[in-house]
Amino acid sequence: MERPNWAPESIDLDRPNAARIYDYLLGGAANFAQDRTFADKLLEVMPEARPAARLNRAFLRRAVRFCVESGIRQFLDVGSGIPTAGNVHEIAQRMDPACRVLYVDSEPVAVTHSELMLRDNDRAASLRGDLVEPTAILESEVAHKLIDFTEPVAVLMVAVLHFIPDSAAPHAAVARYVSAMAPGSFLVLSHGVELPSASRADEVDELYQRSANPGVRRSPADIERFFDGLTLVEPGLVWTPQWRPEDAEDVGEHPEASMVCAGVARKPLPA
Ligand SMILES: C[S@@+](CC[C@H](N)C(=O)[O-])C[C@H]1O[C@@H](n2cnc3c(N)ncnc32)[C@H](O)[C@@H]1O
């Protein structure tokens, strides 16, 4: 297919990719025919995927507001995705223009779009990086410029860890970020959960095997291990719409249809 002028040379247009599939599910335009075909097939098998993406995004917004209200002024958003409505820097800087945000994603389209959006924002930047290579991210020049790790920071890993298999040691990688965080920092995380219906799970797995990000679902207990050494804030690890909803009605009768668990945890202050 023809390459649009905003599409970096390094991307494979023929292979559906998680960032662009998610962008399509959220109604964005930074996606290609292969991503849309994939997402349409996904929606046939699992029509909840689109509302689930929106609920995940709404959790992200509420969690960022919670962090700013709790005194956080710097954010490291790993697996940040293609910019869409309600980006982290927009929410945080609206509450306090002094907030600083570093976006990190492994997908070049996400990074290119973030760079374009942040051209005139000297308190936010975008970096291409892999979550499981924390040293490259934490010690990058741009991280040194934007994030002061001696001060509390919110590290966001929202709907990204389920694309990282156990063989890539995601728990060890997350522990490395946690050890870099100052006491009082937050880890904000959401993660796809094992599906109750095995037959649909198989169909979805088969579909994702053909994408650039095959994905892995974990049990709530395995997800909770990402928070080791931290204290989960209320209400703990719950379905995305159940995390501090703005209105009780937003939770709906079937929060589990969101298929994604979410939690925010704080690094304890020294006793
Ligand atoms: C479903 S999107 C989530 C975007 C955003 N965090 C949100 O929740 O709205 C997942 C993102 O994780 C990125 N991703 C997947 N594996 C990654 C990795 N190993 N390192 C960094 N980013 C990764 C994908 O490129 C994609 O942009």
The ligand as a Gaussian input file, in Angstrom:
#p B3LYP/6-31G(d) Opt

LIG

0 1
 C       -3.136000      -0.442000      23.798000
 S       -1.915000       0.787000      23.576000
 C       -2.088000       1.714000      25.096000
 C       -1.811000       3.193000      24.932000
 C       -2.001000       4.033000      26.199000
 N       -1.096000       3.608000      27.250000
 C       -3.417000       3.927000      26.701000
 O       -3.668000       3.101000      27.589000
 O       -4.300000       4.637000      26.216000
 C       -0.422000      -0.127000      23.894000
 C        0.838000       0.599000      23.511000
 O        1.973000      -0.099000      24.041000
 C        3.013000      -0.038000      23.076000
 N        3.957000      -1.133000      23.360000
 C        3.782000      -2.459000      23.183000
 N        4.873000      -3.131000      23.611000
 C        5.754000      -2.187000      24.072000
 C        7.046000      -2.256000      24.649000
 N        7.673000      -3.429000      24.832000
 N        7.655000      -1.098000      25.001000
 C        7.037000       0.110000      24.810000
 N        5.798000       0.221000      24.273000
 C        5.168000      -0.912000      23.917000
 C        2.294000      -0.176000      21.761000
 O        3.093000       0.306000      20.685000
 C        1.062000       0.675000      22.008000
 O        1.257000       2.011000      21.633000

